[in-house]
Amino acid sequence: MVVEDNERIAGLLAKGLEEKGYEVTVAYDGRSGIKLAKQLDIDLLITDIILPKIDGIELCKKVRAFKPELPIIMLTALGTTDDKVEGFDAGADDYLVKPFEMKELLARVKALLKRSKARTSEAVEVLQYAGIKMNLNLQTVKREDKNIQLTPKEFNLLKFMLENPERVLSRTEIAEKVWDTHFDTGTNFIDVYINYLRRKVEKDFSGKLIHTKQGVGFILIKK
């Protein structure tokens, strides 16, 4: 994903990346960038620092909160050491000062994706949100360091919600992604499993996390 408010530059970046076989999504302001990063399964983020609504530094911090392993490259006309330190402190993996050659950006993209793939294959896969920690390798779940015992379907349901925090998930989408089936509107098994999950991840803890959006679906969000 590319986040760049200058449409001409955004178009050039998208074209250069697509010519090398990458699929590119473009956002033109920081707020839209954060929204798309939550919704889409992206492999790498390229963002300018000076953006409308939310700047690239704040965007980087917010994206890092829900996608901690996502490779991020910052593009900016600001090239001082302090600017670079601020970018890296916000969570950027790499930093390119404008103007730059497209081939240099492509080399950075390739290197970061390669490093990310190696890190993902070696690392223990953990999903985290609002005190919930799910270890995909060990198949364990904790909230605030307290073990939570889940059935396989409850585990898969929570996994799907942890992969999509702060996004409303419809019953149809949950049925297809968790149960691998098309939703039968005559049954309420999704609601039943949501209630099972609520009892286990919310009971004995302060604050609800799984909320119902009437007529739409469910959302994992800390309020």
Backbone hydrogen bonds in HBPLUS format (Angstrom, degrees):
<---DONOR---> <-ACCEPTOR-->    atom                        ^
c    i                          cat <-CA-CA->   ^        H-A-AA   ^      H-
h    n   atom  resd res      DA  || num        DHA   H-A  angle D-A-AA Bond
n    s   type  num  typ     dist DA aas  dist angle  dist       angle   num
A0046-ILE N   A0001-MET O   2.81 MM  45  6.16 163.9  1.84 166.2 171.2     1
A0002-VAL N   A0025-THR O   2.84 MM  23  6.24 160.2  1.88 162.1 169.0     2
A0027-ALA N   A0002-VAL O   2.86 MM  25  6.29 155.8  1.92 158.2 164.7     3
A0003-VAL N   A0046-ILE O   2.78 MM  43  6.23 156.3  1.83 159.3 166.4     4
A0048-ASP N   A0003-VAL O   2.97 MM  45  6.29 155.7  2.03 170.2 175.4     5
A0004-GLU N   A0027-ALA O   3.01 MM  23  6.49 147.3  2.12 168.5 165.2     6
A0010-ALA N   A0006-ASN O   2.84 MM   4  6.05 166.6  1.86 160.8 165.5     7
A0011-GLY N   A0007-GLU O   2.87 MM   4  5.95 153.5  1.94 142.2 149.1     8
A0012-LEU N   A0008-ARG O   2.99 MM   4  6.28 154.5  2.06 146.8 153.5     9
A0013-LEU N   A0009-ILE O   2.90 MM   4  6.15 161.6  1.94 155.8 160.5    10
A0014-ALA N   A0010-ALA O   2.93 MM   4  6.10 164.1  1.96 148.3 153.0    11
A0015-LYS N   A0011-GLY O   2.92 MM   4  6.04 161.9  1.95 146.6 151.9    12
A0016-GLY N   A0012-LEU O   2.94 MM   4  6.09 164.0  1.97 148.3 152.6    13
A0017-LEU N   A0013-LEU O   2.99 MM   4  6.17 158.5  2.04 151.6 157.0    14
A0018-GLU N   A0014-ALA O   2.84 MM   4  5.97 162.3  1.87 151.8 157.4    15
A0019-GLU N   A0015-LYS O   2.96 MM   4  6.09 148.0  2.07 146.2 154.2    16
A0020-LYS N   A0017-LEU O   3.03 MM   3  5.31 143.5  2.16 103.1 114.0    17
A0022-TYR N   A0017-LEU O   3.15 MM   5  5.48 160.4  2.19 141.5 135.9    18
A0021-GLY N   A0018-GLU O   2.94 MM   3  4.98 161.1  1.98 108.2 111.1    19
A0033-GLY N   A0029-ASP O   3.02 MM   4  6.25 151.2  2.10 148.2 157.3    20
A0030-GLY N   A0052-PRO O   3.22 MM  22  6.32 152.9  2.30 164.5 166.4    21
A0034-ILE N   A0030-GLY O   3.00 MM   4  6.30 155.6  2.06 152.2 156.5    22
A0035-LYS N   A0031-ARG O   3.10 MM   4  6.35 164.1  2.13 148.3 152.7    23
A0036-LEU N   A0032-SER O   2.92 MM   4  6.12 164.4  1.95 153.3 156.9    24
A0037-ALA N   A0033-GLY O   2.93 MM   4  6.05 153.1  2.01 144.4 152.4    25
A0038-LYS N   A0034-ILE O   3.11 MM   4  6.36 142.1  2.26 145.4 154.0    26
A0039-GLN N   A0035-LYS O   3.17 MM   4  6.43 148.6  2.28 141.2 150.0    27
A0040-LEU N   A0036-LEU O   2.82 MM   4  5.80 158.3  1.86 159.2 162.6    28
A0045-LEU N   A0071-PRO O   2.91 MM  26  6.28 165.3  1.93 158.7 163.6    29
A0073-ILE N   A0045-LEU O   2.79 MM  28  6.24 161.3  1.83 161.3 167.8    30
A0047-THR N   A0073-ILE O   2.91 MM  26  6.38 161.1  1.95 165.2 171.1    31
A0075-LEU N   A0047-THR O   2.77 MM  28  5.89 159.4  1.81 141.7 145.3    32
A0056-GLY N   A0049-ILE O   2.66 MM   7  3.91 174.3  1.66 132.1 132.4    33
A0054-ILE N   A0052-PRO O   2.72 MM   2  5.70 137.5  1.90 113.4  99.1    34
A0059-LEU N   A0055-ASP O   2.91 MM   4  6.13 160.6  1.95 154.4 161.0    35
A0060-CYS N   A0056-GLY O   2.92 MM   4  5.95 158.8  1.96 140.1 145.5    36
A0061-LYS N   A0057-ILE O   3.10 MM   4  6.42 158.2  2.15 147.5 152.8    37
A0062-LYS N   A0058-GLU O   2.97 MM   4  6.20 162.9  2.00 153.2 157.5    38
A0063-VAL N   A0059-LEU O   2.88 MM   4  6.07 165.3  1.90 158.0 162.1    39
A0064-ARG N   A0060-CYS O   2.94 MM   4  6.03 157.1  1.99 146.4 153.1    40
A0065-ALA N   A0062-LYS O   3.15 MM   3  5.24 133.7  2.37  96.4 108.5    41
A0066-PHE N   A0063-VAL O   3.15 MM   3  5.65 137.9  2.34 109.7 119.3    42
A0067-LYS N   A0063-VAL O   2.76 MM   4  5.76 141.7  1.90 157.4 170.4    43
A0070-LEU N   A0067-LYS O   3.17 MM   3  5.58 166.1  2.19 117.3 121.6    44
A0093-ASP N   A0072-ILE O   2.79 MM  21  5.30 155.8  1.85 141.3 149.7    45
A0094-ASP N   A0072-ILE O   3.22 MM  22  6.65 144.3  2.35 153.4 156.7    46
A0074-MET N   A0094-ASP O   2.99 MM  20  6.31 164.7  2.02 138.3 140.8    47
A0096-LEU N   A0074-MET O   2.79 MM  22  6.17 167.8  1.81 170.8 175.1    48
A0076-THR N   A0096-LEU O   3.12 MM  20  6.62 151.7  2.20 157.7 165.2    49
A0098-LYS N   A0076-THR O   2.74 MM  22  5.62 160.5  1.78 133.3 140.1    50
A0084-LYS N   A0080-THR O   3.11 MM   4  6.46 158.5  2.15 150.7 156.3    51
A0085-VAL N   A0081-THR O   2.87 MM   4  6.13 160.6  1.90 155.1 160.6    52
A0086-GLU N   A0082-ASP O   2.95 MM   4  6.13 158.9  2.00 146.4 152.0    53
A0087-GLY N   A0083-ASP O   3.02 MM   4  6.29 154.1  2.09 144.7 151.7    54
A0088-PHE N   A0084-LYS O   2.90 MM   4  6.20 163.1  1.92 155.3 159.3    55
A0089-ASP N   A0085-VAL O   2.79 MM   4  5.93 156.9  1.84 151.0 158.0    56
A0090-ALA N   A0086-GLU O   3.04 MM   4  6.20 138.8  2.21 138.4 148.5    57
A0092-ALA N   A0087-GLY O   3.12 MM   5  5.69 163.2  2.15 146.0 142.5    58
A0091-GLY N   A0088-PHE O   3.00 MM   3  5.12 146.9  2.12 100.0 110.4    59
A0104-GLU N   A0101-GLU O   2.98 MM   3  5.30 133.3  2.21 103.6 116.3    60
A0105-LEU N   A0101-GLU O   3.26 MM   4  6.74 156.2  2.32 151.3 157.1    61
A0106-LEU N   A0102-MET O   2.93 MM   4  6.21 163.7  1.96 155.1 159.6    62
A0107-ALA N   A0103-LYS O   3.05 MM   4  6.15 147.6  2.16 134.4 142.5    63
A0108-ARG N   A0104-GLU O   3.04 MM   4  6.34 155.5  2.10 148.2 154.4    64
A0109-VAL N   A0105-LEU O   2.86 MM   4  6.13 160.8  1.89 155.9 161.4    65
A0110-LYS N   A0106-LEU O   2.96 MM   4  6.11 167.0  1.97 147.8 151.1    66
A0111-ALA N   A0107-ALA O   3.03 MM   4  6.19 160.8  2.07 145.9 151.1    67
A0112-LEU N   A0108-ARG O   2.93 MM   4  6.11 162.7  1.96 152.7 157.1    68
A0113-LEU N   A0109-VAL O   2.95 MM   4  6.12 163.5  1.98 155.6 160.0    69
A0114-LYS N   A0110-LYS O   3.05 MM   4  6.17 155.9  2.11 144.7 151.4    70
A0115-ARG N   A0111-ALA O   2.97 MM   4  6.18 159.2  2.02 146.4 152.2    71
A0116-SER N   A0112-LEU O   2.81 MM   4  5.95 157.1  1.86 147.3 154.3    72
A0117-LYS N   A0113-LEU O   2.95 MM   4  6.08 157.3  2.00 145.0 150.5    73
A0118-ALA N   A0114-LYS O   3.11 MM   4  6.33 159.1  2.16 146.0 151.2    74
A0119-ARG N   A0115-ARG O   2.91 MM   4  6.11 158.4  1.96 149.1 155.4    75
A0120-THR N   A0116-SER O   2.88 MM   4  6.03 156.2  1.94 148.1 154.4    76
A0121-SER N   A0117-LYS O   3.09 MM   4  6.25 157.7  2.14 145.1 150.5    77
A0122-GLU N   A0118-ALA O   3.14 MM   4  6.28 142.7  2.28 141.0 150.5    78
A0123-ALA N   A0119-ARG O   2.84 MM   4  5.78 150.5  1.93 148.5 156.3    79
A0136-LEU N   A0125-GLU O   2.83 MM  11  5.43 153.6  1.90 153.8 161.5    80
A0127-LEU N   A0134-MET O   2.81 MM   7  5.04 157.5  1.86 146.6 152.8    81
A0134-MET N   A0127-LEU O   2.76 MM   7  5.04 170.8  1.77 159.2 162.4    82
A0129-TYR N   A0132-ILE O   2.99 MM   3  5.25 151.7  2.07 142.0 149.6    83
A0132-ILE N   A0129-TYR O   2.86 MM   3  5.25 165.3  1.89 124.4 127.3    84
A0144-GLU N   A0131-GLY O   2.94 MM  13  5.22 156.7  1.99 142.5 143.2    85
A0133-LYS N   A0142-LYS O   2.74 MM   9  5.21 161.6  1.77 155.2 159.2    86
A0142-LYS N   A0133-LYS O   2.92 MM   9  5.21 153.5  1.99 144.1 152.8    87
A0135-ASN N   A0140-THR O   2.93 MM   5  5.29 155.1  1.99 147.5 155.5    88
A0139-GLN N   A0135-ASN O   2.77 MM   4  5.51 122.6  2.10 137.1 152.6    89
A0140-THR N   A0135-ASN O   3.22 MM   5  5.29 144.5  2.36 135.9 144.0    90
A0148-ILE N   A0141-VAL O   2.87 MM   7  5.45 157.0  1.92 155.5 150.5    91
A0143-ARG N   A0146-LYS O   2.98 MM   3  5.27 154.9  2.04 141.0 145.4    92
A0146-LYS N   A0143-ARG O   3.03 MM   3  5.27 159.7  2.07 109.2 115.8    93
A0155-PHE N   A0151-THR O   2.84 MM   4  6.03 157.8  1.89 158.8 165.7    94
A0156-ASN N   A0152-PRO O   3.00 MM   4  6.24 159.2  2.04 146.2 150.9    95
A0157-LEU N   A0153-LYS O   2.90 MM   4  6.07 152.3  1.97 145.9 153.8    96
A0158-LEU N   A0154-GLU O   2.93 MM   4  6.13 165.4  1.95 150.9 154.5    97
A0159-LYS N   A0155-PHE O   2.84 MM   4  6.02 154.2  1.90 147.1 155.5    98
A0160-PHE N   A0156-ASN O   3.02 MM   4  6.19 157.8  2.07 142.6 147.2    99
A0161-MET N   A0157-LEU O   3.12 MM   4  6.41 153.1  2.19 144.7 152.1   100
A0162-LEU N   A0158-LEU O   2.79 MM   4  6.03 152.7  1.87 152.6 160.5   101
A0163-GLU N   A0159-LYS O   2.94 MM   4  6.15 140.3  2.10 144.4 155.1   102
A0164-ASN N   A0161-MET O   3.12 MM   3  5.02 142.7  2.27  93.8 104.9   103
A0166-GLU N   A0220-LEU O   2.72 MM  54  5.48 165.3  1.75 158.3 160.1   104
A0169-LEU N   A0218-PHE O   2.70 MM  49  5.30 171.5  1.71 159.3 161.1   105
A0218-PHE N   A0169-LEU O   2.93 MM  49  5.30 159.3  1.97 144.1 145.8   106
A0174-ILE N   A0170-SER O   2.99 MM   4  6.27 162.0  2.02 152.6 157.5   107
A0175-ALA N   A0171-ARG O   2.89 MM   4  6.05 161.6  1.92 148.5 153.8   108
A0176-GLU N   A0172-THR O   3.01 MM   4  6.22 158.8  2.05 148.9 154.3   109
A0177-LYS N   A0173-GLU O   2.91 MM   4  6.03 162.0  1.95 151.2 156.1   110
A0178-VAL N   A0174-ILE O   2.80 MM   4  5.55 160.8  1.84 149.4 155.0   111
A0179-TRP N   A0175-ALA O   3.00 MM   4  5.01 134.1  2.22 115.2 129.1   112
A0181-THR N   A0175-ALA O   3.21 MM   6  5.72 166.7  2.23 123.3 127.1   113
A0187-THR N   A0184-ASP O   3.03 MM   3  5.82 168.2  2.05 128.8 129.7   114
A0192-VAL N   A0188-ASN O   3.03 MM   4  6.36 154.3  2.10 151.9 160.1   115
A0193-TYR N   A0189-PHE O   3.02 MM   4  6.22 162.7  2.05 147.6 150.8   116
A0194-ILE N   A0190-ILE O   2.89 MM   4  6.15 153.2  1.97 151.2 159.7   117
A0195-ASN N   A0191-ASP O   2.99 MM   4  6.22 154.3  2.06 145.1 151.2   118
A0196-TYR N   A0192-VAL O   3.00 MM   4  6.36 151.8  2.08 144.9 153.1   119
A0197-LEU N   A0193-TYR O   2.90 MM   4  6.11 164.0  1.92 149.4 153.3   120
A0198-ARG N   A0194-ILE O   2.84 MM   4  6.07 155.7  1.89 148.3 155.4   121
A0199-ARG N   A0195-ASN O   3.11 MM   4  6.29 163.2  2.14 149.0 152.0   122
A0200-LYS N   A0196-TYR O   3.30 MM   4  6.64 149.8  2.40 143.3 151.0   123
A0200-LYS N   A0197-LEU O   3.11 MM   3  5.24 119.6  2.49  96.6 111.3   124
A0201-VAL N   A0197-LEU O   2.91 MM   4  6.12 164.2  1.93 163.1 166.8   125
A0202-GLU N   A0198-ARG O   2.86 MM   4  5.40 141.7  2.01 146.6 152.2   126
A0203-LYS N   A0199-ARG O   3.27 MM   4  5.23 144.0  2.41 112.6 121.9   127
A0205-PHE N   A0202-GLU O   3.10 MM   3  5.35 150.7  2.19 131.7 129.3   128
A0221-ILE N   A0209-LEU O   2.82 MM  12  5.19 161.4  1.85 156.1 155.4   129
A0211-HIS N   A0219-ILE O   2.89 MM   8  5.32 173.3  1.90 157.1 157.8   130
A0219-ILE N   A0211-HIS O   2.89 MM   8  5.32 153.0  1.96 150.8 157.8   131
A0213-LYS N   A0217-GLY O   2.79 MM   4  5.22 175.4  1.79 147.4 148.4   132
A0216-VAL N   A0213-LYS O   2.83 MM   3  5.39 159.3  1.87 144.5 145.9   133
A0217-GLY N   A0213-LYS O   3.01 MM   4  5.22 154.9  2.07 139.1 147.2   134
